[in-house]
């Protein structure tokens, strides 16, 4: 039999042993189970010991009172914020629970598969990290190259995690957990942010989490943190897990290398100093209030570029550097970066007896509002500078937000308190440093002169460069010349791969409309010649704006249908403020004549007051307005993830073009690209700008070894990729009746191979993105064959059929392991007509019970047990009945009741199995063998060692000897006859001491069973 690699030998236990290399001590799972508080998995005796170490004057009552408060805090609906503040020494408690100053004095433990259980609900992380007995982190290890329900192991795991986060039964465990890691021991795929393979991390959530990749930038400093482990350490862990058989397997040894993708990731995130940094400075609670007054709370973890930028900023400050640039692409979270730095730099500078004062400098009021809210929402105290006079007054808040126009020649930000011993240091974070901060204007010199000793950190996604379209140096100064060297860089291509931003798809205007617009312009030129119209007013003329608006409204309506998302928004970037006003005027006329159901707002600097404009922008962000019509405003610094269509009516130059284009690059729902409808033909300007950045960076950093060619080159989806997709779509879809959804459904029901359906789904998914381009490239047959509004319906039909085939195929497997990995909560039930609200409630109830049953059935480790087989067969029958045919509400209620019965029976079966395994120190190998021997001899199932004490004792007493034999050299398991003899010897020797002897045939059967169990474990056969 060929060897099957598994998660345990390839990732999980090599990972746990690597954590021990990093300084974590292993604690036996049985020990954890015996001392943990099952409500929250805190190891109370260890926490108590560390508590008195940190608080030597505390009493036993103090600890019990504090622990009672902790248990209460962990039940709050606050994502663990109150508990988090407690361990940060910021809460209501006067006691310490973690030593942040001497990290090594804390107890740092690691164990495996510790159940997080609440009633019937349970999950078991592959590894759990305890800090002073508190389970603050866990890690999920996935086997490489696993495909589950059409997804990679990582994608499937993220789906499962988001389901877990929404399960209220696990609230306490979400509240206590600070950091979660995931790895499949594979390198990252170049998949444009799809996260198909690799290693990721997140923090806890009650809904959807974002999973961050980790790309190490400071590997050298981590090497010293990697220690060694002994053979004794390895044996201790594997014996505890009853997995000693894998010790000498080649894949286990290979994957214990510190440099595997999984172990490198663990070093990057969980090396002791790094783990401490993320726990102390890398987490934030972001609280916002909706219009209805309700609060929403999101927990955020520092992204890796933010971490490395923070470290780079501190290194520069520590070296006496007074200014520098953080070049992080748009959408990478620069305001959040400032927040994390304020937290960390305050701590780091105060250790040097320096008191920092932070200023966040912007050049627009809307950005000041945005920054103020971002800081307030994350819990900082903010001083908003509203007048020039306020600048000269000291403040005690965490940060001051100020518009640079408020700073004049008389501004003095130096310490004038007279207490020089306070040793204050001003630190400016200068936002959007590519814009109006030029050395010839007065604002920037005023800022510099306000405190010549200040530290200036410039933030930009598109730094100013000084090479023009002909490769010549321009007179203006670059961002680097004004603000200093780049301290840390994070480019657009990296951001796309990490999933922080999307690629863009450029859609040209159809040939028909181009001709129409050209004719209109030609006619209006005649009026210019006659002196009846000024040339600059041509594009703002109603004759031009009316068809332009019609095109935009039709395209937007069609886009909502194609993408299957009615929540997206659009922005119209007008050629002039006059054109913007004319478009808005025509829009209002259409609205009053009931010619459109869309809504729009006009945002111009001289239109309405600031409060009105702010309210209209907020309404757009909240999804209450479909369009924003703009000229110059909102093209930089504006963040609205729902903005997915940008209608570009003019050519924008250089870095301003990049800023404008990336308004649609934020991740939103299932979008993989943002869309640019190009009325102005920006291709030449974009290529020129991209080449200018490429040339500038090569000139400035020709000796750095960096590769700059794809910084902005990957911004747009290449035309050849789109063309390839469309050609493929033509060939694939020509075989289907896409005009008739019913016929289409029947056709895909007859497709025998799931691979063909997966290809069809991929084609339809790509067509959703490329549909408008298909019209432009004259794929007329394809456009005629698939109407825009039908793409999503066809895709849904194919996806439902794939899920059905998954169920049917898995139902024919020998065991239930694979079928139970199907993500069943994604199923769509096809009900008979009835009350829709009742349907929803009944369907939700069924889904919950089905998922609960899946977990409980999958937890059983003896899937050849006749009782398990009978229960699983019934479960499979109910699933097929529920999902494959049209079903009534009453039938669903009956199925739900039957599922609950299966859950009850399976829980009893699992409990009996676990008690039996406990008698063998938790070793399922021995429990299964015991059941098989007793059944063969007595003809009945055995769920207690009392069924045959002699067999139990002879097996139990032989276990340690056989484990030791394997530990010496697990290669003995490749020779089954040799190991069988060793097993018989051990069994016979222990049989001699028993009053009631086990017969020789029974000894031989036990030996055969155990030999097979050990061998299968060695071979990775689960």
N, C-alpha and C positions, 0 to 999 in steps of 0.2 A: 504493500500500500504506500502511495506517495505521501510525503509529508505535507500537511496543510498548515501554512503560517496562520497564526491567530493574534488577536489583539493583546492577549496576555503576555506572550513571549516577545512580540515585536514592539510594543509600545508601553503597556501599563507598568509591568514590574521593572523593566529597564528605566522607566521614568521615575518610579518611586526610589529606586536605588540611586539615581542621579541626584534626586533631592537630598538624599543622605550625603552625597559628595559635597553638596552645597552647604551642609551644616545642620540639616534637620535630623533629629533623632527619630528612629522608628519606634512606634508604639503598637503593640499587638492589637489586632482587631478584637480579640476576646477581652483584653484588658479594657479597651475603650467601651465595649458593650457592658462591662460590669460596673463601670464608674460614671458613665455619661448620664446626663439628665435627658431622658427620651423626648422631652418637650422641645428641646432646642439643641441637643447634642453637645452642650457644654460639659467639659470634664471637670466637674465641680471640685473634687479633691485637689486637682492641680491648680485650678483657679484660686482656691482658698490659700494654698501654700504660697503662691506668687503674690497674692493680695497682702499677706502679712509681711512678706519680704519687702514689698514696695511701701507698705504703710505700717511700720513697726509699732506704732502707738495705738493701732486699731484693736478693737475687741472682737470677740466671737460674735457678739450681737451686732456690731457694726457690719461685719461681713454678711450675716444672714439678712439684715435689713437691706443692704445694697443688692444682694442677690435677688431678693424678692422684687425690688424695683426693676432689676434687669429683666426678669421674667415678664413683668408687666409691660415694660417698654417694647419688648420683642413682639407683643401682640398688637401694637399700634398700627394704624393704617397710614404710616408715614415713611414707608420704604426704609425703616430702620434709622431715621435721622436722629431721633433722641438718643438711641443707643450709640450711634456713631459719634455724636457729640460727647457722650460719656467717655468712650475710650480715647478720644482726642483731648481729654481733660478740659472740655469746653462746656460740659453739661452742668446739671445742678449738684452733682456730687463733688465732695471735697477730697475724695479718695482717688488714687491712681490704680489703673488696671493694666497698663502697659508702660514699660520704661522706654520712652522715646530717646532719652539721652544716652543710654547704654543698651543698645539693641541686643547685644550678646548676653545680657543678664536675664533676658526673657527666656521662657521655655518654648522652644520651637519644635513641634512634633509633626510627624506625618504618619498616616495610616491609610487603609484602603477599604473601599466598599462599605462605608459606615451608613446604615440606613437613615434616611430623613423621612420620618414616618408620622402620619397623623391619621388615625383611624385606619380606614382601608387604603388610603392613598400613601404611596411610598416611592421614593427614588433613591438610588445608591450611586453617588459619585465614585469614580474610579480611584481617586486619591483625595484626601482631605488634609489640609494644613491647619494645625491648631497653634495659636499664639497665647501662651499662658492658659491653655485649656479651652480657649474660645475658637470655634471653627470659623476662621475668617476667610478662608479661600478653599476652593476645590478645583479639581482638574478632571476633564473627561478625555480619555484616550480612545482613539478610533484606529481600527486596522486600516492600513493603506489600501487604496484601490477598491474600496467597497462601494457597491451600487445598491441603494435601497429605494425601492419604489421610483425608479427612474432618476434618482438624485445621487450625487456623490455622498460619501460618508459625512463630510463636513456640512454640506447643505442639509442633509437629512437631520443631522444633529442640531443645527440652528432652528429648524422647524420644530423639532421636539422641545428645544429649550424655550422657545417662545410660547409653546403650549404650557409648559411647566410654569413659566413666569405668571401666566394668567390664572393658574390654579390657586384659589384662595386657601386651600388646605395647607399649602406650603408657605404661607405668609411669614411665619416665624423664621423659617430657614432662609427665605429671601432677605428678611430684615437683618439677620446676623451676618450674612455673607457679604464680603466686600469686593472680592476679586475672583473671577472664574476664568480658567484657561481651557483651551481645546487644541488638540493636535492629532493629526493622522500620520505623523512622522514622514511627511512628504514636503518637497519644496513647493513654493507658491506657483500656481499656474498663471500665465498671462491671459487672464480671462475678463479684463476690464471691470473688475470689482465684483464679480459673481461669487468669489470666495469658494471655489470648488475644491481646492486642496490647500494644505498648509497648516499654520498654527495661528490661533486667534485668542483674544481675551475680551472680556466685557465685565461690567458690574451688574448687580441685580436690578430687576425691573418688575413691574406689575403688568407689563404689556409686551411691547416689542423692544428688543435690545439691538444695539449696533455692535457688530463684532469686528474688533480692530485687529489688523495684522501687526506684526512686530519685525522691523528690519533693523538689526543692530548697527549702531554707528560708533560704539566705543568698546569694541571687543577686547582690546588689550587690557583694559582695567578690570575686566571680568575674569581673565585667566587665573589671577591669583586667588580667586574665591572658590575655584574648583579643587576640592581635596581628593582623597582616595577612599576606597572602601575595601574591606577585607573579604576573604572567602567566608569567614565567620558571619559577617554582616549579611552577605548574600544568602547563606543557608538559613539564617534566622528569619529573614523575610519570607523566603520561599516555603520553609517548613510551616511557618505560621499560616500561610495561605494554602497549605497542603498542595503545593505546586513544585515540590523539590525536583520532580522529573525533568523540568525544563532547564535546570541549571547548566548542563553541559551541551545544550543544543546550540548549533552554530548560529541560528538566527538570534537567539537570546544573547549570546556573547557579542555578536556583531552590534546589536542594538543597545548594548551597554556602553558603547563608545560615547564619550562626552560630546562628540561633534556631529551626532546624527541631527536631522532637522528638529526632532522632538526635544532632544536634550539641550540643543542650542537655544531653543525657545524657552525652556524651563530656566536656563541660566539667565537669559535676558530679562525675564519677568520675575523670577523667584529667587535669584541670588539674594543673599540676606539684605544687603544694603539697598538693592533695587526694590525689593519687596517692601521694605520699610518706607522708601520714598513714595511709592505709589499709595500705600496706606495712609501716610501722613499728609502728603501734599497733592496727590493725584486724583482725588475724588471730590465731587461737587454735587450739591442738590440744587436743581434749577426749578424754581417755583414760579408759575405764572397764574394770573387770574383771568378767567374768561369773562365775557360780557355779562353772563348770568350770575356772576359773583363766585362761582365755584373755583377752587384752586386745583391746578394740576401739578404734580410733582414728578420730576424725572431725575434719576441719579446718573451722573456722568463720570466717566473715567478718562483720564488724560490719554490722548492719542500719542503714539510713539514720536511723531515729529514735534509735538508740543513738549514732550519730555526732553528730547535731545536739544531742542532750542533753549529750554530752561537751563539745562546744564551748561550749554555754550555761553549763555548770558552771564551766568555766575562765574564761569572761568574767566571771562573777559573782565568783569568787575573786580574779581579777586586779583587779577594781574594789573590793575590800575588803568584799564582801558575806559575811556569816557564816552565813546559813542560807537555805534555799530548798527548793522541792518539785519533784520530777519526777513528773508525772502521766502515767504510761504504763499503758495498759489491761492487764488480766490476760492472760498468755500472750505478752507482748511482749519478755520476756527481761531482767528487771530485775537479776537476779544477774549475768548476763553483762555488763550495762551497768556494774555496779560493778567487775567484773574489768577491763574496758577502761579505766575511769577510773583505777583503781589504777596501771595501766601508764603511762597518759599523764600523770597529775598528778604522779607521781613524777619523770618526766623534766622536765616544765614547771617544777615548783617547785625542783628541784635547780639548774636554770639560773639561778634567783634566789637561790641559796645557802640555800634552805630545805629542811630534811629533814622530809618528811611521815611521819606514822604513821597508818595506816588502821585503823579499827574498823568491823566490820559488825555492827550491832545488831539483834537479833531479840527476839521475846517468847515463843517456844516452843522447846522442845528439839528437836522434829522439824525445825523450820526451821533451827536451828543446825546440825544434822547435814547437812541438805540443802545449806546454804550452804558448809559446810566441804568437803564432797565436791565441790561444783561448782568451788570455787577450787583444790583439790588436783588435780582431774582436768585443769584447764587449766594446771597447772604452777606455781602460786603456792605459796610456803611459808606455812603457816597456823599461827597460834598459837591454840589452842582454850582459852578461859578457862573453867575448870571450877569455880573457887571465887572468892569475893570477895577472898581474900588475894592471888591471882595478879594481880589487876587493878593493884595498886600496884607491880608489878615491871616493869621495862623489857623489851622484846622486840625481836628482830632480824628476825623473820619479816616477810613482805610485808603481812600483814593479820592482825588478831586478830578472831575470831568470838566474840561474847559475848551471852549472854541478859541483857536489861536488868534482870531480877530480881537479878542478881549485883551490881549497882551500888548501894551504900548511901551514907549520909551521909558516911562517912569516906573514900570513894573519892577518890583524887587522881591524875588522869591527866596532870597537868602535869609538865614536865621537872624532876626533882629531882636530876639528876646533878651539878649544880654547874657544868656546862659551858654557860653561857648562850650562848656563841659558836656553839653548834651550831645554834641557831635552828630548833628543832623546831616542827612544826605538826600538831596532832591533827585528823583529818578523820573524822567519823562518817557512815557510810551507814546510815540508819535504815529498815529494811525494814518493809513492811506498815504504813505510817504512819497508816492509817485506824483502827487498833484501840486497844489499851489504853494508848497514850501520851497520857494526858490530864494537863492542867496541875494538876488537883486531887489526883492521886495522888502518891506519893512517888518513883516510879521516874524519871519524866522530869525533875523538878527535880534529883534526884541526878545524872543524866547531865549536865545543863547545868552544875551546880556543880562537877563533877569537873574541868572545865577550861572556864572562862568564855570563853576565847579560841578555843575549838574551832570548826571549820567543820562545820555540820550539813546534810547532804543527805538529805531525806526522800523515800522511794520509795513510791508507792501507785498502785493501779489504780482505787480508788474513794475519793477524798478525802471526809472528813467535811464535811457542809454543815450550815447552820443554819436551814433553812426546813422547817417541819413540814407536815403534810398540809393545813393550812388556810392556808398561806402566811405563817404567823407565825414570827418569829425565836425559836429555842430558846435556852436559857440556856448550853448547852455551847459551847465554842469550836470553830471549824472547823480543819481541817488547815492551812489557809492562815494563820489567826491564830496557830496554835501554831508552825508551822515556816517561815513566811515566804512570799513570793510564789512563784507557779509559774514555774520557770525554763524548763521545756519541757513541752509537752503532746502526747500522742498518744492519740487516742480510739479507742473500740471500732469505730466505723464504718470508720475508716482501717485498723485491723488486719484487719478482714474483707476489705476490698478488696485489701490486700497479701498475703492468704493466710496470715497468721500465726495467725489464729483463724477459727473457723467460726461461721456463724449457728446459731441454735437452733430446734428445732421442738417446740412444746408439744403433747403428746398428753393429752387428757382421758381419764378413765376411762369405759368404756362405760356407757350408760344402765342396762343390765341389772344391772351390778355396783353402780352408784350406788344403785339401789333396794334391792339386797341389803344393802349396808352401812347404809343408812338404817333398814331393818327391824331389823337387828342392834342398832344404837344405841338404837332405840325400846324394844326388849325389855330391854336392859341398863339403860335409864333406870328401868324398873319396879323392878329390883333396888336401884337407888340410893334410890328412894322408900321401899323397905322397910328400908333401912339395911344391906342385905347387901353393898353395893358402894359405894366412893367414886367420885364423879363423875370425878375425874382418872384413875381406873383403867379407864374404859370402853374407851378405844382401845388399852389394853394387855391387854384380856381375850382369852383364847384364842378365844372365839366370834367376835371381830372380827379378830384377827390371822391366824387360819387361812385364811379366804377371801382376805384381803389377800395373804398369801404365795402362795396358789395363783394368784391373778391375776398377780402379779409373775413367778413362775416360768414360767407359760404364755406371758406376753408376751415374756419374755426369750428363751425357746426359739424362739418364732415370729420374733423380731427377727433372731436369728442366721441363720435360714433366708432371710428376706426380703433381708437385706443381703448374703447370701452370704459372710459373714465369721465364722468360728468363734472368732476371737481376741479379740473385744470383751469388755469387762467392764462390770459394773453396780454402782451404789451405791444403797443404800436409806437414805434420810434419815428416821429414825423420828420420830414425834410426841413421844416422851419416851424417856428411857433405859430405863424399864420396858418400853415397847413394843419397843425394840430387843432387849432380853434375851428377851422372849417370842417374837419373830420368829426369833431365833437358836435358841432351844430347839426350836421347831416345825420349823425347818429341819433340825436334827440328827436329829430323829425321822424325818423323811422320808428322810434320808440312810441311816439305819440300817435302814429298812424298804425300801430300794431303790426309793423313789418318785421320786427325782431323781438325776441324775448330776452335777449342779452342785456346786460347792464354795463355802464362804463363811467369812468371818472377822468376828467382832464386835470393833469398835474403840470402846471407851469409856474415859474418863479413869480410871475406878476399876475397870477390868477388866484383869486380868493385869498384869505388870510392863512397864516401858518397852521392855526388850529384846525381849520377846515381841511386843508391839504393833509395834515396828519391823520385826521379821522378817515378821510377817503383812502389813504394808503393802508391804514389798519383794516378797513373794511375789505380791501382786496386781499390782504394777507389772511384774513379770517374766512375767505371764501364767499363773501357776500356780493362781490363785484366781479364781473367776467373780464373786463378790459381796463387797463390803464393807458391813456393816450398821453405821450410825453414828447419833449424835444430834447432838452439837456438834462433834466432832473432824473434821478433814480437810475442812472446808467452805471454808477459805481456805488459800492457799499450797500446796495439794496438786496435784501435777502428774503425771498418768498419762495419756498420749495415748490408750491403749486404752479408757479410761473413756468410753463413748459412750451409756449409758443412766443417767439419774438419776431414781430413783423418789422423788418429793418428798412426804413424808407430813405436812408441817406448813408453815404460812406463816412465812417468815423475813422480818425487817424490813429496810428501807432498804438501805444499802450491803452489809450481810451477805447479803441476797438476791442481789445482783449477783455477789458473790463465790462463793456456792454454785452459782448457775446456770452460771457459767463454768468449773466443773470439767470439763464435757464439751465445751469449745470448742476443744481442741487438734487440729490436723490429724493424721489417722491414716489410713493406706492411701488408699482412694479416697472416703472420706466427705466429703460436702459440708456436712453439718449434724450437730450433736449433739442428742440427744433428751432431753426432760424429760417424764416421765410425772407428770402433776399430779393428786395425790389431794387437794390442799389448796386448789385454786382460787386461784392466786397472781396472777391477772390484775390485780385491783384494786391490790394492793400494788405490783406491778411498774409499772403505769401511774403510780401516785402517786410512786414513787421516781424514775422517769424525768422526770416533770414537775418534781419538786423540784430535780433537777440542772439542768434547763433554766432554771428560774426563777432559781436561785442564780447560774449562770454569766452570765446576761443582766444580773443586778443588779450583779455584780462587774466585768463586762467590757463594759458597754453601749457603751463608746466604742471598743472594740478592732476592730470590724468583723468579728469571727469569727461563723460560723454554727454554732450549737450544737444545732439541732433534731434532728439524727440521731445524736447521740453514743451513746445507748442505744436509740433508736427502731428501729435496724436490727438489734437483737440477735436478735429472733425473725423467722422467715419469716412474712410477713403472711398472715392467714387468707384474704384474697381471692385471693392467689396460689395457695394450696393448692386452694381451691375451683375456680379456673379450670383448674388442672392436672387435677383429677379429672373435671370435666365433659368436658374434651378427651379424657381417657383412655377414658371411656365410649364416645364416638363413634368413636374410633380402633379400640378392641379388639373392638367388637361384630362386626366383619367377620372375625374370626379364631377358629379352634377352639383355644382355649387349654387345653382339658381334655386334649387328646391331643398330646403333644409331636411325635410323628411326623407327624400331619396338619398341625400348625402349621409344621413344617419344609418340608413339601411346598407349603403355601400361600405361604410367603415365597420359595420357589424360583421360583414363578410370577409374582412381582411384577416387572413389567418395568422400573420406574424406581427407581434407587437413592435418589432423594429421598424416596420413600414409606417406604423401609426406614429411612432416617436419622430420619424423623419417628417411626416406630414405636419405634426404639431410644431416642429421647429420651423418649417417653411411658413406656416401661418403666422407664427410669432414674429418672424423677420418681416413678413409682408405688412404687418401692422405698422412697423417702424418705417418701411420703405414705400408705402402705398403712394404718397404724393409724388415721390421721385419717379415711380413707375409711370405716372401720368406724364411727367415732363420728358422722360426718355422714350416716349411713344410705345410703351408696352400695351398697346390698345386692346389686344385680345385678353390679356391678363386683367386689365382694368374693367373690361366689359364682363368678364367671367365672374369676377368677385366685386360685388358692390361694397362700397365703403362700410356701410352699417352692418354687413354680414360677417366681416372678418372675425370679430370677437365671438359671435354666435357659433361659427364653424369651429373655432379653436376650442371653445368650451365643450362642444360635442365630442371632439377628438380626445380631449383630456379625460372626459367622463368614460369613454370607451377604454382608454388605457388603464384607468383605475379598475374597471370591471375585469379586464384581462389579468391584471395583477392578482385580483382576488381569485379568479378561476384557476390560474396557473398555480398559485400558492396553495390552493385547496387540494391539489394533487400531490403535494410534497409528502415525504414520509413523516416529517415532524412538523410542528407548528411554529418553529422558531422564526422562519422567514415571513410567514403570513402575518405574524404578530408585530413585525416591524413596519407594516404598511401604515402610513399616516392616515388613520381612518377618519379623523375629524375633518378631512378635506372633502369627504364624499358629499355629493348632492343627491338628496332623496327626491324621487319622482312620486309625488302624492296625487291621489285622486282629488277632485275638487272639494273644497270645504273652507272652513273659516281659516284665513291665513295666519292669524295670531295664534290660534290653537295649534296649527301645524308647526309653527316655529317652536313653541314651548315643548311639544311632544318630541320633535326632532332633536332639540337640545338635550332633553332628558335621556333619550336613547343614546346619543353620542357620548355623553358623560359615562353612562353605564358600560358602553362598549369599550371605551378606552380604559376604564377601571378593570374590566375583565381581561383586556389584553395584557395589562401590567401584571395582574395576579397569575394568569396562565403562564406567562413568560418567565415568571419567577421560579417555577417548578424545575428542579434539576433531575427529575427522573421521568422523562417523557415517553418511556416504554411501559410505564406502570399502566395496567389495564384501566384503572379508575381514571387516570389522567386522559388516556386515549378516548374513553367514552365521553368525558366532559368536553374535551376539545372538539370531538366530532359534532356534538350537539351545538356548540358555539359556532362552528363553521357553518352548519346548516342554517342557523338563524341569521348569520351575517349575509349569506347568499340570498336568502329570502328577502331580507330587508333592502339590499342594495341593487338587486338585479331586475326586479319587476316593479310595476306601479303598485303602490301599497296604500292602504287606507290608514287613517289616524288610529282606528281601533286595533288594526293589526300591529301597528308600531307600539301601541301601549302593551299589547300582549307579548310582543318580542322583548320589550324592556323588562317586563316581569320575569320572563324566562331567563334573561341575561342575569338578573339579580339572583335567581336561584343558582345559576352556575357559579356566580361569584361566591355565594355562601358555601357551596360544596367544595370549590377549589381552595378557598381559604382554610377549610378544615383539613384538606389533603396536604396543603403546604405546611400547616402547623405540625401535623404528624411527622412529615418528613424532616422538618427542622429539629424536632425533638430527638428523632433518631440520629441525625447527623451530629447533634450536640454530644451524644454519647461517644462519638468517635472524634472528639475535638473539632467538630465542624467539617470533617472530611467527607464530602459526598461520595467519593470513590468507595469508601468502606461501607457507608450506609446503603448504597445501591447493591453492593455485593452481598451484604447481610440479608437484604430483602429477597434477593434472587435465591440464595441458598435455602432460606426458610420456606419460600414458596415452592421450590422444587421438592423439598422433603415433606412438607405438611399440606401442600395444596391450598394454602391460604396466604393472603397478604400479611406482611409483618411490619407493624409500625411502632413496635416497642421491643427493646432488647429482652424483655421478659418472655417473649415468645420462645427464645432459645438462649438462655444465659451462657451455656457452654460455648456455643458458636461465637457469641459476643466476646467473651473473655479471651478466647484463643486468638481472635482477630485483633482485639484492642491491644493485647499484650505483645503482639507481633509488629504492630504498626511502627514503633520507634526504630526497631532494628531494620525494617525494610526501608524506612525513610533514610536512615544513616547509610545504608548500602547504596542507595541512589545518590545521596549527597556526595559520597566518595567519587563516584563516576557514573553519571546518569547514562553513559553510553552502554551500560549493561542492558539497558532496556531495548537496545537494537537486537539483542540475542534473547528472544523470549524464552527459549527452552532453558537457558542458563538461569535467568531470573526466576523462572518457575521452580527450579530445583532449590534455589535459595529461599524462596517463599515457603516451600514445603518443609525445609529444614527448620525455619523459624517457627512455623505453625506446630510442627511435631514437638519441638522443644518446649513450647509453652503449653502444649496439650498434656504433657506429663504431669504438671503440677495441679491439674484440675481433678476434682473428685468425680465429676461426671464427664467422661471422656467423649471427645468428638470422634466419629468414625473415620477411618482412613478414606473412604470415598468422599466424605464431606470435606476432609482436609484437602484432597486433590481438587475438588470443585472450587473451594474457596481460593486456592492457589491460582487456578486457571482464571477465575474472575478478577482477582487482584492484579495478576500479571497483565491481563488485557486492559484494565483501568489505568495502570501506571504507563503502559505502552501507548495508549491513546492520548494520555496527557502529554507524554513526551513528543508524540507526533503532531500534537496540536489539534487533535480530533475532539470536538466538543460533544 
